[in-house]
Amino acid sequence: MTEAIPPETPAVPHKRRKRYSGKNPRRFEEKYKERDPRRYADTVAKVIASGKTPAGTHRPIMVVEILEALAPEPGDIAVDCTLGHGGHSQEIIARIRPGGVLLGLDADPIELPKTEARLRALGFGTGTFIAKRSNFAGIAQVLAAHGFAGADIVLADLGVSSMQIDDPARGFSVKLDGPLDMRMNSLRGQPASALLEKISAAALAALLDENADEPYASTLAAALAGEKFRRTTELAAAIRAALPTVKTDAATLSVRRVFQALRIAVNDEFSALDTLLRQLPACTNPGARIAILTFHSGEDRRVKKSFDAGLRAGIYSAVSDGVIRARAAEQHSNPRSAPAKLRWARRAKN
């Protein structure tokens, strides 16, 4: 009798372990070791020590100064109008427990879930931390929707997060090639490429002047308005070509200012800030503390004017005496903190 031969077990295909793809990988997602801090903690430490921000992260600015201005206490209701990577919120939540709640607002549908997961992993449950996808112009509606009559703490960091700047797919970078988009929320509005294609030279000149104090606004507007730019590098090259007699460093500053002006316009940032400042008196409790970080003179002017008007009207009992800037050590370790200006205000208690 012939013994039956069992069928062979199918071979399991060998899977190679995913590896870091070297010094010059093509895809941004694979380019930086520090995007995986659990595996490459030493790389993260080296990047920070060199005065740079690890790719895919954001280093909160003026944490000590902001905490001093906001003076968070247990039981406070706090609103972080620009949650970002959650660095400021993490420090505030730790100080308002027990009994306190922080509402973290962010319009970015890509980064908000990541930050919420990060803060949840730190032990901040839904009873302490609520994440909400919203532009900060909707602060009144968000507070009301969650049953809060007002906030004791309001923080707004108006800078673009490092996660957005560093990812070329978002279109914010002046160095890395990507689609010319610049929207905080890619599900709404028009990209920067569409704005440039439709706008007139006169309107673009006014936009560059108002949003970026660009000294070559008229020259650049004549060269850029109505043109089709699909990539960030195309626009950057066109800006430099329009300024042939301008020195390289000065032309680089113009590239940055044009990108800033377009980003502000695409996201309607000044209008949102004006709405926030107008709503703050009605959205804050007596004695509330407010802190706002700005990165452009147009933003700072609006904050200063609003706070000073509120002080004269008796809405605020005190406002910061001038702007507060990052200390020299912080500016050295985190160059992105250099242009930041902090102003604070305190609601009157009556």
C-alpha positions in Angstrom: 0.0 0.0 0.0 1.4 3.3 -1.0 1.6 5.9 1.8 -0.2 9.2 1.0 2.1 12.1 0.6 0.8 15.3 2.3 0.5 18.4 0.2 3.3 20.8 0.5 2.7 23.9 2.7 2.8 27.0 0.4 5.9 29.0 1.0 5.4 32.3 2.8 6.9 35.0 0.8 9.8 36.8 2.6 9.1 40.4 3.5 12.0 42.7 3.8 12.1 44.9 6.9 11.2 48.5 6.0 14.4 50.5 6.0 15.3 54.2 6.1 16.0 54.9 2.5 19.2 56.7 2.8 20.4 60.3 2.7 18.6 61.4 -0.4 15.2 59.6 -0.7 12.8 61.1 -3.2 9.7 61.1 -1.1 9.4 63.6 1.8 7.7 61.0 4.0 10.9 58.9 3.9 13.4 61.7 3.9 13.9 62.5 7.5 14.8 60.1 10.3 13.4 62.4 12.9 9.9 61.8 11.6 10.1 58.5 13.5 11.3 59.8 17.0 10.8 56.5 18.7 13.4 54.8 16.5 15.7 57.8 16.0 15.7 59.7 19.3 19.4 60.5 18.9 18.7 62.1 15.5 15.9 64.3 17.0 18.3 65.4 19.7 21.0 66.3 17.2 18.5 68.3 15.0 17.3 70.3 18.1 20.9 70.9 19.3 21.8 72.3 15.9 19.1 75.0 16.2 16.6 73.4 13.8 13.1 71.9 14.2 12.7 68.2 13.6 10.7 67.5 10.4 7.1 66.8 11.0 7.0 68.4 14.4 6.6 71.9 15.9 8.5 73.5 18.7 6.2 75.7 20.8 7.4 79.3 21.1 7.8 81.3 24.3 6.2 78.7 26.5 7.4 80.2 29.7 6.3 83.7 28.8 2.9 82.5 27.7 2.3 80.5 30.8 3.2 83.5 32.9 0.7 85.7 31.0 -2.1 83.1 31.1 -1.5 81.9 34.7 -3.5 78.7 34.2 -5.2 77.4 37.4 -7.1 74.2 38.3 -10.7 74.4 37.0 -10.0 77.0 34.3 -11.8 76.7 30.9 -9.1 77.3 28.3 -9.2 77.7 24.5 -6.2 77.1 22.3 -7.3 78.8 19.1 -4.5 77.2 17.0 -3.8 73.8 18.4 -1.1 72.9 16.0 1.3 70.2 17.4 -0.2 70.7 20.9 2.9 72.0 22.6 1.3 74.9 24.3 -1.9 73.0 25.1 0.0 70.2 26.7 1.5 72.6 29.2 -1.8 74.4 29.9 -3.8 71.2 30.4 -1.4 69.9 33.0 -2.0 73.1 35.0 -5.8 73.4 34.8 -6.4 69.9 36.2 -8.4 68.9 38.1 -11.6 70.3 36.9 -10.3 72.3 34.0 -11.1 71.7 30.3 -9.2 72.8 27.2 -10.8 73.3 23.8 -8.3 72.9 21.1 -9.3 74.4 17.8 -7.6 73.9 14.4 -8.8 74.2 10.9 -6.3 71.7 9.5 -8.0 68.4 8.8 -4.6 66.7 8.3 -2.8 67.7 11.5 -5.7 67.9 14.0 -6.3 64.1 14.3 -2.5 63.5 14.7 -2.3 66.1 17.6 -5.5 64.7 19.2 -4.0 61.2 19.2 -0.7 62.5 20.6 -2.4 64.3 23.5 -4.7 61.4 24.2 -1.7 59.2 24.5 -0.4 61.5 27.2 -3.4 60.7 29.3 -5.6 63.7 28.4 -9.1 62.3 28.1 -12.3 63.8 26.7 -13.2 65.2 30.1 -10.1 67.4 30.1 -9.3 68.0 26.4 -11.7 68.5 23.5 -10.4 68.7 19.9 -12.5 70.6 17.4 -11.9 71.3 13.7 -12.7 74.9 13.4 -11.2 78.2 12.4 -10.7 80.4 15.5 -13.2 82.9 14.1 -15.8 80.3 15.3 -14.7 80.5 18.9 -18.1 81.7 20.2 -20.0 78.9 18.4 -17.6 76.2 19.7 -17.8 77.4 23.3 -21.6 77.5 23.2 -21.8 74.1 21.5 -20.0 72.6 24.5 -22.0 74.4 27.1 -19.4 77.0 28.2 -20.5 80.5 28.8 -17.0 81.8 28.4 -13.3 81.0 28.7 -10.8 81.8 31.5 -7.9 81.4 29.1 -7.5 82.1 25.4 -4.3 81.5 23.4 -3.8 82.1 19.7 -0.5 81.3 18.0 -0.9 82.8 14.5 2.2 81.3 13.0 2.2 78.5 10.4 3.1 75.2 12.0 6.4 73.5 11.1 4.4 70.5 10.0 2.7 72.6 7.3 5.9 74.4 6.3 8.0 71.3 6.1 5.6 69.2 4.0 6.0 70.2 0.4 2.6 68.7 -0.5 1.0 71.6 1.4 2.5 74.2 -0.8 3.9 76.6 2.0 7.6 75.9 1.4 9.7 78.4 -0.4 12.5 75.8 -0.8 10.8 72.5 -1.5 8.9 71.8 -4.7 5.2 71.2 -4.3 1.8 72.2 -5.6 1.2 76.0 -5.1 -1.7 75.5 -2.6 -1.1 77.1 0.8 -4.5 76.3 2.2 -4.7 75.4 5.9 -7.8 73.5 5.1 -7.5 72.0 1.6 -11.2 71.2 1.6 -12.2 74.9 1.4 -11.4 77.9 -0.7 -9.0 78.3 -3.6 -5.3 77.5 -3.8 -2.7 80.2 -4.3 -2.3 79.2 -7.9 -5.9 80.0 -8.6 -5.7 83.3 -6.8 -2.6 84.4 -8.9 -4.2 83.3 -12.1 -7.3 85.5 -11.5 -6.0 88.5 -9.7 -5.3 91.9 -11.4 -1.9 93.5 -11.1 -3.3 96.4 -9.1 -5.1 94.1 -6.6 -2.0 92.0 -6.3 0.2 95.0 -5.6 -2.2 96.1 -2.8 -2.2 92.6 -1.4 1.6 92.3 -1.3 1.8 95.7 0.4 -0.9 95.0 3.0 0.0 91.4 3.8 3.8 91.5 3.6 5.0 95.1 3.4 6.7 94.1 0.2 9.0 97.0 -1.1 8.8 95.7 -4.7 5.1 95.1 -4.7 4.3 96.9 -8.0 7.2 95.3 -9.9 6.3 91.8 -8.7 2.6 92.3 -9.2 3.1 93.2 -12.9 5.2 90.1 -13.4 3.0 87.6 -11.5 -0.6 88.7 -11.8 -2.7 86.6 -14.2 0.1 84.0 -14.7 -0.3 80.3 -14.3 2.0 78.9 -11.6 1.3 75.3 -10.5 4.4 74.6 -8.4 6.1 76.5 -5.5 9.5 76.4 -7.2 8.0 78.0 -10.4 6.7 80.9 -8.4 9.9 81.4 -6.5 11.9 81.4 -9.7 9.5 83.9 -11.3 9.9 86.3 -8.3 13.7 86.1 -8.6 13.5 86.7 -12.3 11.4 89.8 -11.8 14.1 91.3 -9.6 17.3 90.9 -11.7 19.1 93.8 -10.1 18.3 92.9 -6.5 20.9 91.1 -4.5 20.3 87.4 -3.8 19.6 87.8 -0.1 17.1 90.6 -0.7 15.4 88.6 -3.4 15.1 85.7 -1.1 13.3 87.9 1.4 10.9 89.0 -1.3 10.2 85.3 -2.1 9.3 84.7 1.5 7.1 87.9 1.7 5.2 87.0 -1.5 4.5 83.5 -0.2 3.4 85.0 3.2 1.1 87.5 1.5 -0.5 84.8 -0.6 -1.0 82.5 2.4 -2.7 85.2 4.4 -5.0 86.0 1.4 -5.8 82.3 0.6 -6.7 81.6 4.2 -8.4 85.0 4.9 -6.3 85.2 8.0 -6.7 88.9 8.7 -10.5 88.7 8.5 -10.5 85.7 10.9 -8.2 87.6 13.3 -10.5 90.6 13.3 -13.4 88.4 14.0 -11.6 86.7 16.9 -10.6 90.0 18.5 -14.1 91.4 18.1 -15.6 88.3 19.8 -13.1 88.0 22.7 -14.9 90.3 25.2 -18.1 88.3 24.8 -16.3 84.9 24.9 -14.3 85.4 28.0 -15.2 85.4 31.7 -14.4 88.2 34.1 -10.7 88.1 35.0 -9.8 86.0 31.9 -6.3 86.0 30.5 -5.6 86.3 26.7 -2.3 85.8 24.9 -1.7 86.2 21.2 1.5 85.4 19.2 1.9 87.2 15.9 4.5 86.9 13.2 3.7 89.9 10.9 3.2 93.6 11.5 -0.3 93.5 10.1 -1.3 90.9 12.7 0.5 92.8 15.5 -1.2 96.1 14.6 -4.6 94.5 14.8 -3.9 92.9 18.2 -2.4 96.1 19.7 -5.3 98.3 18.4 -7.9 95.9 19.8 -6.3 95.5 23.2 -5.7 99.2 23.6 -9.3 100.0 22.6 -10.5 97.4 25.1 -8.3 98.9 27.9 -9.7 102.4 27.2 -13.3 101.0 27.3 -12.7 99.2 30.6 -13.2 95.8 29.0 -9.6 94.9 29.8 -8.0 95.8 33.2 -4.5 95.5 31.8 -2.6 94.8 28.6 1.1 94.1 27.9 3.4 97.1 27.7 4.7 96.6 24.2 5.6 93.3 22.7 7.3 90.4 24.3 9.9 88.6 22.2 11.6 85.2 22.6 14.8 85.4 24.6 18.2 85.2 22.8 18.7 81.6 23.9 15.4 80.5 22.4 16.0 82.4 19.2 19.4 80.6 18.9 18.0 77.2 19.5 14.8 77.7 17.5 15.2 80.4 14.8 11.5 80.2 13.9 10.8 82.0 17.2 12.8 85.2 16.1 9.9 87.1 14.4 7.3 86.2 17.0 5.7 89.0 19.0 3.6 88.2 22.1 0.9 90.5 23.5 -1.5 89.7 26.4 -4.6 91.2 27.9 -6.7 90.6 31.1 -10.4 91.0 31.2 -11.8 93.3 33.9 -13.4 91.5 36.8 -16.6 93.5 36.8 
